[in-house]
Amino acid sequence: MELFLLLKIIFIIGVVIALYAIARNLDIIKIILVYWKDLIFKK
């Protein structure tokens, strides 16, 4: 039970860090998505 609780806490911390990283890089992700969309639909 103790191990399960520890793993759950680590998982939640990991999710929070991942969401923070995505939020910080959202503008970069948007630029990449627009670039790929232009690349695909220009043909």
C-alpha positions in Angstrom: 0.0 0.0 0.0 2.9 2.4 0.9 4.5 1.7 -2.5 1.3 2.4 -4.4 0.9 5.7 -2.6 4.5 6.7 -3.4 4.0 5.8 -7.0 0.8 7.8 -7.2 2.5 10.9 -5.7 5.4 10.6 -8.2 2.9 10.2 -11.1 1.0 13.3 -10.0 4.2 15.4 -9.7 5.2 14.1 -13.2 1.9 15.2 -14.7 2.1 18.6 -13.1 5.7 19.1 -14.4 4.6 17.9 -17.9 1.6 20.3 -18.0 3.8 23.2 -16.9 6.4 22.4 -19.6 3.6 22.2 -22.3 2.1 25.5 -21.1 5.5 27.2 -21.2 6.2 25.9 -24.8 2.7 26.4 -26.2 3.7 29.2 -28.6 6.6 27.0 -30.0 4.2 24.1 -30.4 1.7 26.3 -32.2 4.4 27.5 -34.6 5.5 23.9 -35.3 1.9 22.9 -36.0 1.3 25.8 -38.3 4.5 24.9 -40.2 3.5 21.3 -40.6 -0.1 22.3 -41.7 1.4 24.5 -44.4 3.8 21.8 -45.5 1.0 19.2 -45.9 -1.7 21.4 -47.4 0.5 23.4 -49.9 0.8 20.4 -52.2 
